[in-house]
Each structure stands twice: as structure tokens, then as C-alpha cells.
Amino acid sequence: MQADAKKVLRYLKTARGQIDGIMKMIEDDRYCIDISTQLMATQGLLNRANKEILSEHMRHCVNEATQEDVREEKIEEMIKVIDKLVK
């Protein structure tokens, strides 16, 4: 993995803490909008972690693919990931 591991781990650890907080909010029967807001914040962190990983994958793995068939394979791989992201 070429991505900044410390940055990705920081995002994921923060998201894990937020999920724990969200679970506590649900157990405490907190206001739905507050729970939803925290869920969106957590999704944002996960999206940032994913963006970091995919950006570095494109900069290194896709860009450094020297053989045409390997490069095409990497491009198709990214297209599949993008398809999943936009669903």
C-alpha cells in the first residue's frame, strides 16, 4: 500500500471512536437527527480514508504499470471501484 498509513489509520481510529459513540447514542435513545449527523461524519472519515488509498493506488500502481495489458487491467480495476462508489 502506497497511501500514508498513519493518515489512513488516524481516519479509521477516529471513525471507530465515532461508531462507539453512535452505538452509545442509540442505547441512550438520543435524538434521531443527532445520530444521523454522527453517522454522516463517520461516513465522511471512511470516504477520506478510501480516497487516500485509491488516490495513491492510481498514482503508483496504475501510473507505474508499464506493459499495456497490465495498465489496461489496472484501469479496469479502477473503473469497477468507481462503479461501486457511485451506487
Backbone as JSON, one array per atom type, in Angstrom:
{
  "sequence": "MQADAKKVLRYLKTARGQIDGIMKMIEDDRYCIDISTQLMATQGLLNRANKEILSEHMRHCVNEATQEDVREEKIEEMIKVIDKLVK",
  "N": [[0.85, -1.18, 0.0], [0.63, 2.12, -0.92], [-0.37, 4.4, 0.17], [-0.51, 6.96, 2.72], [-0.04, 5.51, 5.58], [-0.25, 6.25, 8.3], [-2.0, 8.43, 8.2], [-4.32, 7.24, 7.11], [-4.86, 5.31, 9.08], [-5.36, 7.02, 11.23], [-7.76, 8.26, 10.39], [-9.4, 5.96, 10.37], [-9.29, 5.07, 13.05], [-10.46, 7.23, 14.33], [-13.0, 7.11, 13.17], [-13.79, 4.63, 14.21], [-13.99, 5.31, 16.93], [-16.07, 7.16, 16.73], [-18.14, 5.48, 15.89], [-18.45, 3.86, 18.14], [-19.42, 5.86, 19.83], [-21.8, 6.49, 18.53], [-23.21, 4.11, 18.83], [-23.58, 4.18, 21.58], [-25.18, 6.45, 21.71], [-27.5, 5.48, 20.5], [-28.2, 3.46, 22.31], [-28.79, 5.1, 24.45], [-31.05, 6.26, 23.57], [-31.03, 8.62, 22.02], [-31.68, 11.68, 20.17], [-32.85, 11.33, 16.86], [-31.86, 12.85, 14.65], [-29.45, 13.8, 15.62], [-28.03, 11.41, 15.85], [-27.99, 10.63, 13.17], [-26.45, 12.7, 12.1], [-23.97, 12.17, 13.26], [-23.49, 9.69, 12.1], [-23.17, 10.47, 9.41], [-20.86, 12.0, 9.64], [-19.04, 10.03, 10.32], [-19.14, 8.43, 8.03], [-17.99, 10.24, 6.29], [-15.34, 10.31, 7.21], [-14.57, 7.67, 6.64], [-14.82, 7.77, 3.87], [-12.79, 9.61, 3.28], [-10.54, 8.14, 4.07], [-10.69, 6.06, 2.22], [-10.43, 7.52, -0.17], [-7.8, 8.44, 0.08], [-6.37, 6.02, -0.05], [-7.16, 5.04, -2.62], [-6.34, 7.15, -4.28], [-3.54, 7.13, -4.02], [-3.1, 4.6, -4.99], [-3.75, 4.95, -7.67], [-1.8, 6.83, -8.37], [0.54, 5.37, -8.08], [0.41, 2.41, -8.59], [-1.28, 2.22, -10.91], [-0.22, 4.22, -12.56], [2.44, 3.39, -12.78], [2.3, 1.06, -14.17], [3.77, -0.52, -16.69], [3.55, -2.22, -18.9], [1.24, -2.5, -21.54], [-1.03, -4.24, -21.36], [-1.12, -4.74, -18.62], [-1.49, -2.16, -17.63], [-4.0, -1.56, -18.72], [-5.5, -3.47, -17.37], [-5.29, -2.48, -14.73], [-6.62, -0.06, -15.05], [-9.21, -0.95, -15.66], [-9.76, -2.19, -13.25], [-9.9, 0.07, -11.56], [-12.13, 1.33, -12.67], [-14.15, -0.46, -11.94], [-14.1, -0.1, -9.17], [-14.88, 2.6, -9.0], [-17.45, 2.35, -10.05], [-18.67, 0.96, -7.94], [-18.51, 2.91, -5.96], [-20.24, 4.92, -6.82], [-22.76, 3.88, -6.64]],
  "CA": [[0.0, 0.0, 0.0], [1.42, 3.34, -1.06], [-1.01, 5.51, 0.89], [0.04, 7.36, 4.01], [-0.66, 4.6, 6.54], [-0.58, 6.97, 9.53], [-3.19, 9.24, 7.94], [-5.45, 6.32, 6.96], [-5.16, 4.74, 10.4], [-5.98, 8.08, 12.05], [-9.15, 8.34, 9.96], [-10.12, 4.76, 10.78], [-9.42, 5.06, 14.51], [-11.45, 8.25, 14.67], [-14.3, 6.54, 12.79], [-14.13, 3.6, 15.19], [-14.45, 6.01, 18.12], [-17.38, 7.72, 16.45], [-19.11, 4.37, 15.87], [-18.72, 3.54, 19.54], [-20.27, 6.93, 20.33], [-23.12, 6.34, 17.9], [-23.86, 2.98, 19.49], [-23.99, 4.68, 22.9], [-26.31, 7.35, 21.48], [-28.67, 4.64, 20.23], [-28.57, 2.84, 23.59], [-29.33, 6.16, 25.31], [-32.26, 6.75, 22.91], [-30.8, 10.03, 21.66], [-32.44, 12.28, 19.07], [-32.5, 10.69, 15.58], [-31.07, 13.74, 13.81], [-28.09, 13.8, 16.17], [-27.43, 10.12, 15.47], [-27.76, 10.7, 11.73], [-25.33, 13.63, 11.89], [-22.74, 11.45, 13.61], [-23.29, 8.67, 11.06], [-22.63, 11.14, 8.22], [-19.48, 12.37, 9.94], [-18.25, 8.78, 10.26], [-19.04, 8.09, 6.61], [-17.02, 11.18, 5.71], [-14.0, 9.83, 7.56], [-14.31, 6.45, 5.85], [-14.62, 8.21, 2.5], [-11.46, 10.21, 3.19], [-9.57, 7.04, 4.11], [-10.77, 5.37, 0.92], [-9.87, 8.42, -1.17], [-6.34, 8.41, 0.25], [-5.89, 4.73, -0.56], [-7.37, 4.95, -4.06], [-5.51, 8.16, -4.94], [-2.17, 6.64, -4.06], [-3.09, 3.44, -5.89], [-3.71, 5.49, -9.03], [-0.5, 7.49, -8.59], [1.65, 4.41, -8.12], [0.15, 1.13, -9.28], [-1.8, 2.42, -12.26], [0.73, 5.04, -13.31], [3.69, 2.67, -13.0], [2.09, -0.14, -14.98], [4.48, -0.21, -17.93], [3.02, -3.01, -20.01], [-0.1, -2.05, -21.93], [-2.08, -5.12, -20.83], [-1.19, -4.52, -17.17], [-2.08, -0.84, -17.43], [-5.43, -1.7, -19.03], [-6.07, -4.23, -16.24], [-5.38, -1.56, -13.59], [-7.68, 0.9, -15.36], [-10.48, -1.67, -15.49], [-9.91, -2.37, -11.81], [-10.35, 1.34, -11.01], [-13.49, 1.56, -13.15], [-15.03, -1.27, -11.09], [-14.17, 0.56, -7.86], [-15.7, 3.8, -9.18], [-18.84, 1.9, -10.17], [-19.15, 0.66, -6.57], [-18.61, 4.15, -5.2], [-21.35, 5.78, -7.25], [-24.04, 3.2, -6.44]],
  "C": [[0.89, 1.24, 0.0], [0.86, 4.52, -0.27], [-0.31, 5.77, 2.21], [-0.68, 6.57, 5.11], [-1.07, 5.32, 7.83], [-1.86, 7.78, 9.35], [-4.42, 8.34, 7.85], [-5.83, 5.73, 8.31], [-5.8, 5.77, 11.32], [-7.45, 8.24, 11.69], [-9.96, 7.17, 10.5], [-10.31, 4.69, 12.3], [-10.44, 6.08, 14.98], [-12.85, 7.74, 14.34], [-14.74, 5.48, 13.78], [-14.65, 4.24, 16.48], [-15.83, 6.62, 17.92], [-18.46, 6.64, 16.43], [-19.45, 3.94, 17.28], [-19.66, 4.58, 20.15], [-21.68, 6.84, 19.79], [-23.9, 5.21, 18.56], [-24.37, 3.4, 20.87], [-25.19, 5.62, 22.75], [-27.59, 6.55, 21.25], [-29.15, 3.98, 21.52], [-29.23, 3.84, 24.52], [-30.58, 6.8, 24.71], [-32.17, 8.24, 22.59], [-31.62, 10.41, 20.43], [-31.91, 11.75, 17.73], [-31.6, 11.56, 14.71], [-29.63, 13.81, 14.31], [-27.34, 12.52, 15.79], [-27.07, 10.15, 13.99], [-26.56, 11.6, 11.41], [-24.0, 12.93, 12.18], [-22.44, 10.34, 12.59], [-22.68, 9.29, 9.8], [-21.18, 11.56, 8.43], [-18.56, 11.15, 9.84], [-18.08, 8.34, 8.81], [-18.02, 8.99, 5.91], [-15.59, 10.75, 5.99], [-13.62, 8.58, 6.76], [-14.07, 6.8, 4.39], [-13.24, 8.82, 2.31], [-10.36, 9.15, 3.22], [-9.53, 6.32, 2.77], [-10.16, 6.22, -0.18], [-8.35, 8.41, -1.11], [-5.76, 7.13, -0.36], [-6.01, 4.66, -2.08], [-6.52, 5.96, -4.83], [-4.07, 7.68, -5.08], [-2.05, 5.4, -4.95], [-2.98, 3.92, -7.34], [-2.35, 6.12, -9.33], [0.63, 6.48, -8.77], [1.35, 3.2, -8.98], [-0.31, 1.33, -10.71], [-0.78, 3.17, -13.11], [2.01, 4.28, -13.65], [3.53, 1.39, -13.8], [2.67, 0.13, -16.37], [3.96, -1.0, -19.12], [1.58, -2.6, -20.27], [-1.2, -2.92, -21.34], [-2.23, -4.96, -19.32], [-1.85, -3.19, -16.87], [-3.59, -0.89, -17.65], [-6.16, -2.45, -17.9], [-6.27, -3.33, -15.02], [-6.49, -0.53, -13.81], [-9.05, 0.26, -15.17], [-10.78, -1.89, -14.01], [-10.45, -1.08, -11.17], [-11.78, 1.66, -11.45], [-14.49, 0.77, -12.3], [-15.19, -0.63, -9.71], [-15.06, 1.81, -7.96], [-17.17, 3.43, -9.31], [-19.44, 1.6, -8.79], [-19.37, 1.93, -5.77], [-19.84, 4.97, -5.57], [-22.7, 5.11, -7.12], [-24.72, 3.71, -5.2]]
}
